[in-house]
Amino acid sequence: MEYLEHVTSAGERWDTLAWHYYGDASLMAPIIEANPQLRILPVLSAGLVVIVPVLEDDDATLPPEDLPPWKH
């Protein structure tokens, strides 16, 4: 699996990292799981190195084909 390294700025959170890298704030679990050395706090300290897994696109994330186009 590929990883990126992110150095935190003051005030960053797990969900803001997920939004920045994945475009979805709810996808913070892969980032948290890749960083067992970091405490799970509401706000991250500045200067932490956070490993961000590169997620693979798969068919599970694609909308079902039977949805109308405006719901894709």
C-alpha positions in Angstrom: 0.0 0.0 0.0 1.2 3.5 -0.8 1.4 6.2 1.9 1.9 9.9 2.0 3.4 11.8 4.9 1.7 14.9 6.2 3.2 17.3 8.8 0.4 18.8 10.8 -0.3 22.5 11.4 -1.8 23.7 14.6 -5.6 23.1 14.8 -5.8 20.3 12.2 -8.1 17.4 13.0 -8.5 13.8 11.8 -11.6 14.7 9.8 -9.9 17.7 8.1 -7.1 15.5 7.0 -9.6 13.0 5.6 -11.4 15.8 3.8 -8.1 17.2 2.4 -6.8 13.9 1.1 -9.9 11.9 0.3 -12.6 14.6 -0.2 -14.7 12.9 2.6 -14.4 13.9 6.2 -15.9 10.6 7.3 -13.0 8.6 5.9 -10.7 9.3 8.8 -10.5 5.7 10.0 -7.8 4.6 7.5 -5.6 7.6 8.6 -6.1 6.8 12.3 -5.4 3.1 11.8 -2.2 3.9 10.0 -0.9 6.0 12.9 -1.1 3.9 16.1 1.7 5.9 17.6 -0.5 9.1 17.7 -3.1 9.8 20.3 -6.6 10.2 19.1 -7.4 13.7 20.3 -10.0 16.1 18.9 -7.2 18.5 17.7 -3.7 17.5 16.5 -0.6 19.3 17.6 1.5 21.1 15.1 4.6 19.3 13.7 3.3 15.7 13.9 4.1 13.4 11.0 0.9 11.7 10.0 1.0 8.7 7.6 -1.9 9.0 5.1 -2.7 5.8 3.2 -3.4 6.2 -0.5 -6.9 4.6 -1.0 -7.6 2.6 -4.1 -10.8 3.3 -6.0 -13.0 0.2 -6.1 -16.4 -0.7 -7.3 -17.9 -0.5 -3.8 -17.5 3.3 -3.9 -19.2 3.7 -7.2 -22.9 4.5 -7.3 -25.2 1.7 -8.4 -26.0 1.8 -12.1 -29.8 1.8 -11.5 -29.7 5.2 -9.9 -30.9 8.2 -12.0 -28.0 10.4 -13.3 -28.7 13.2 -10.8 -28.1 10.8 -7.9 -24.7 9.7 -9.1 
